[in-house]
Each structure stands twice: as structure tokens, then as C-alpha cells.
Amino acid sequence: MKIITLHKHINIDHVYNHLEQNLNATFKKHKPGIFEFKVEKNADNSIDVSLPELYDDILYHIVPDGNNLHITRSEHYVDDVNSLTLESAMNELFDELSGKEGTDLVQEG
């Protein structure tokens, strides 16, 4: 699990909308292709990112915790190039959400 801080209160609806509207375009900016990731907000205010055409399970599970986001990558997502590109695209979008404060990695492991 990776924990990042956005340095401000996290509105999960804002995070969801930003990912939903921008994740695919940001991913394609780094790696053009035909992938269309699915971003879903769950009843418990967590967010799942998936690619149902290729993988049965979710790829990333994101849980807000104060100013932090807990991000878990699925063990079933084994395509390293796409995984790294997707993670880079999400980090770019999280930086946009945090504004000039930027994000910090709190924990990875």
C-alpha cells in the first residue's frame, strides 16, 4: 500500500470526478493506446480503478483518510509498463488536486 498526502482536506467526490474525467486522457498522453480505465466510487467512499476488458479484479483501490489517500495496487495487475504509466498518470492528477502544495509520499510498502 502507498499513502500520499494532498496537504489539504480531501473531498472524495472531487477526487472521483477528477479521476473519472481525466484519467484516460492523462494515461494516453504518456502511453497512447486503446485502454479505457473505469473509475468507480463505492458506497464506503472509496474509489476503484479497473480495466474490465483485460482484468477480472480492480487495479487500484483508493481510500481517503484525512489529508491522505491510501492506494492499494492489485496483485493481479502484472503488466508493469501499463501499471507504472497508470500510477504516474494518477500521481499527476493527485498533484493537480493538491494545488501548489503538491503531494508527498507518506509510506510505501
Steps between C-alpha positions, in 0.01 A plus 500: 500500500611851424386799705525851358394829654329775304572758776135600521167349590401239245157520343456149360240619248753748364767227478254265328383762249857605418609140440183410309533799267878499449660162567462353152622813323797536735592133455481534120721809513777281644419179311265523203279197468153358512462451876196654668526481876183493707485721811230415754406657833384245756239536775780516761649809324790303357591508130586204278687520171458203269548379146220241463592406143834357616478435874232340717598689814551869576841649425512768771294558813515853646378584851497854646631551853512862613754672274631165375408258228567130562568340161515124460606342170348163415737205494323386183618801301827364370561709186783712638514757218131578515495485879782751531340726239162484674659575837690793347180636346317473834789674681483782248126538562549489879759780466241706312248440779739610773583828326826678567554301820576190291487146635737306724555129530427413863555125475557237236512131552 
